[in-house]
Amino acid sequence: MSSGIRKVGVIGIGLMGSGIAQVAATQGFDTVVVDVSPDIVERGMKRIRDSLERIVESHRKSSGERGFDATRRDQILSLIHPAVERGKLLDRDILIEAVVENEGAKKEVIAALSGMGYRRTLVSNTSSISITRLAGAYSFSDKFMGMHFMNPVPVQPGCELIRGFLTSEETWQRVVAFCKELAKEPILAEDKAGFGINRMFIPFLAEAVKVVEEGVMSCEEADKTTLCLGHKMGPITTLDYVGLDTTLAIAEVLEEELGPCYRPPVLLRRLVEAGAAGIKSGKGFYLWEGGKKAGVNPAVERYRRK
Ligand SMILES: NC(=O)c1ccc[n+]([C@@H]2O[C@H](COP(=O)([O-])OP(=O)(O)OC[C@H]3O[C@@H](n4cnc5c(N)ncnc54)[C@H](O)[C@@H]3O)[C@@H](O)[C@H]2O)c1
């Protein structure tokens, strides 16, 4: 089955929105991506250009075997239309909401688009917020569901699809088809806190923070456990990549719906309160300079010693 989708809209050009726009354009979809200010839009476009440049570079190093040259890069970029005006989203066949992990912010965006007359398929990239509750903000709740891309979007081959209680069979089938057209493997889940993936993964990350917090391991040692677990990246570094604010927000949803054993660790909360959100803010568990680690955050070291 074909999804029938040609024109894609992405709301939010942060870590995830920029990756989603890049993937949609790479698969030939005409893509509008909207964020709140020209500065943020430019930062997101730079992330996309840098990501494509890395692919061109690896193509060069592979003596052209990857089949991705500068012409292909420019072709992809020409399909991405960045903007700050929400009105540019209204002619899209599907909208992918990828704003901050905050229920109020997401509902405001969804209700505003609905109020402006948008009436086609709308999906949320939320990591944990109830799809059924978010659907309540959309006048066409049968056309709403979850499409949870993984970070980094251009690299991860899977995408979790979440059916809300009100999602119609037609919407579900269309989004499954669209997911395949994006060259992502659909992973199907129902609407419960954290869905399937974060229900399993966030407790693992939270436990890694407790291991550091309690002095069982340093950040570096906790990260070295990948050598035994077979993961590509250690849990502490993963937290800095995912964003400590995003992780905390997901952990809070898990705690609220599933109980106190999902309570986020204090160290995670303190770092977020201190503005240490991970790579995107230059520090999290580690300090980051030009995308590279520059040592453990001294605040984390001090906290451990107590
Ligand atoms: N970070 C991850 O690893 C990850 C993985 C899977 C899913 N997610 C989910 O993706 C979503 C986005 O996360 P992120 O990591 O990209 O966050 P981010 O902070 O990097 O980006 C969020 C973007 O949303 C924009 N925004 C906020 N309000 C807006 C509005 N009203 N209109 C348009 N843009 C608005 C912000 O300016 C920012 O650019 C969240 O729901 C998160 O849970 C994140």
The ligand as an SDF file (V2000), in Angstrom:
LIG
                    3D

 44 48  0  0  0  0  0  0  0  0999 V2000
   16.4110   13.6690   21.9860 N   0  0  0  0  0  0  0  0  0  0  0  0
   16.1340   12.4140   21.6930 C   0  0  0  0  0  0  0  0  0  0  0  0
   17.0110   11.5230   21.7130 O   0  0  0  0  0  0  0  0  0  0  0  0
   14.7340   12.0370   21.3140 C   0  0  0  0  0  0  0  0  0  0  0  0
   14.4970   10.7520   20.7920 C   0  0  0  0  0  0  0  0  0  0  0  0
   13.2000   10.4210   20.3830 C   0  0  0  0  0  0  0  0  0  0  0  0
   12.1640   11.3450   20.5290 C   0  0  0  0  0  0  0  0  0  0  0  0
   12.4210   12.5870   21.0630 N   0  0  0  0  0  0  0  0  0  0  0  0
   11.3050   13.5210   21.1890 C   0  0  0  0  0  0  0  0  0  0  0  0
   11.3620   14.4740   20.1280 O   0  0  0  0  0  0  0  0  0  0  0  0
   10.8150   15.7230   20.5690 C   0  0  0  0  0  0  0  0  0  0  0  0
   11.8310   16.8170   20.3470 C   0  0  0  0  0  0  0  0  0  0  0  0
   12.9970   16.5120   21.0880 O   0  0  0  0  0  0  0  0  0  0  0  0
   14.4160   17.1380   20.7160 P   0  0  0  0  0  0  0  0  0  0  0  0
   15.4370   16.2830   21.3860 O   0  0  0  0  0  0  0  0  0  0  0  0
   14.4920   17.3910   19.2340 O   0  0  0  0  0  0  0  0  0  0  0  0
   14.3190   18.5260   21.4900 O   0  0  0  0  0  0  0  0  0  0  0  0
   15.1100   19.9010   21.1690 P   0  0  0  0  0  0  0  0  0  0  0  0
   15.0560   20.6720   22.4230 O   0  0  0  0  0  0  0  0  0  0  0  0
   16.4240   19.6110   20.5370 O   0  0  0  0  0  0  0  0  0  0  0  0
   14.1900   20.6010   20.0480 O   0  0  0  0  0  0  0  0  0  0  0  0
   12.8800   21.0460   20.2690 C   0  0  0  0  0  0  0  0  0  0  0  0
   12.6030   22.1460   19.2730 C   0  0  0  0  0  0  0  0  0  0  0  0
   11.2190   22.4920   19.3650 O   0  0  0  0  0  0  0  0  0  0  0  0
   11.1360   23.8990   19.1300 C   0  0  0  0  0  0  0  0  0  0  0  0
    9.8470   24.3970   19.5640 N   0  0  0  0  0  0  0  0  0  0  0  0
    9.3880   24.5770   20.8290 C   0  0  0  0  0  0  0  0  0  0  0  0
    8.1310   25.0770   20.7840 N   0  0  0  0  0  0  0  0  0  0  0  0
    7.7980   25.1980   19.4670 C   0  0  0  0  0  0  0  0  0  0  0  0
    6.6500   25.6530   18.7660 C   0  0  0  0  0  0  0  0  0  0  0  0
    5.5900   26.0910   19.4400 N   0  0  0  0  0  0  0  0  0  0  0  0
    6.6430   25.6410   17.4100 N   0  0  0  0  0  0  0  0  0  0  0  0
    7.7210   25.2020   16.7200 C   0  0  0  0  0  0  0  0  0  0  0  0
    8.8560   24.7570   17.3360 N   0  0  0  0  0  0  0  0  0  0  0  0
    8.8890   24.7620   18.6830 C   0  0  0  0  0  0  0  0  0  0  0  0
   12.3270   24.4450   19.9100 C   0  0  0  0  0  0  0  0  0  0  0  0
   12.6360   25.7740   19.5090 O   0  0  0  0  0  0  0  0  0  0  0  0
   13.4050   23.4340   19.5490 C   0  0  0  0  0  0  0  0  0  0  0  0
   14.1020   23.8190   18.3840 O   0  0  0  0  0  0  0  0  0  0  0  0
   10.4220   15.5380   22.0380 C   0  0  0  0  0  0  0  0  0  0  0  0
    9.0680   15.1930   22.1130 O   0  0  0  0  0  0  0  0  0  0  0  0
   11.3030   14.3560   22.4670 C   0  0  0  0  0  0  0  0  0  0  0  0
   10.7780   13.6320   23.5490 O   0  0  0  0  0  0  0  0  0  0  0  0
   13.6810   12.9580   21.4290 C   0  0  0  0  0  0  0  0  0  0  0  0
  1  2  1  0
  2  3  2  0
  2  4  1  0
  4  5  1  0
  4 44  2  0
  5  6  2  0
  6  7  1  0
  7  8  2  0
  8  9  1  0
  8 44  1  0
  9 10  1  0
  9 42  1  0
 10 11  1  0
 11 12  1  0
 11 40  1  0
 12 13  1  0
 13 14  1  0
 14 15  2  0
 14 16  1  0
 14 17  1  0
 17 18  1  0
 18 19  2  0
 18 20  1  0
 18 21  1  0
 21 22  1  0
 22 23  1  0
 23 24  1  0
 23 38  1  0
 24 25  1  0
 25 26  1  0
 25 36  1  0
 26 27  1  0
 26 35  1  0
 27 28  2  0
 28 29  1  0
 29 30  1  0
 29 35  2  0
 30 31  1  0
 30 32  2  0
 32 33  1  0
 33 34  2  0
 34 35  1  0
 36 37  1  0
 36 38  1  0
 38 39  1  0
 40 41  1  0
 40 42  1  0
 42 43  1  0
M  CHG  2   8   1  16  -1
M  END
$$$$
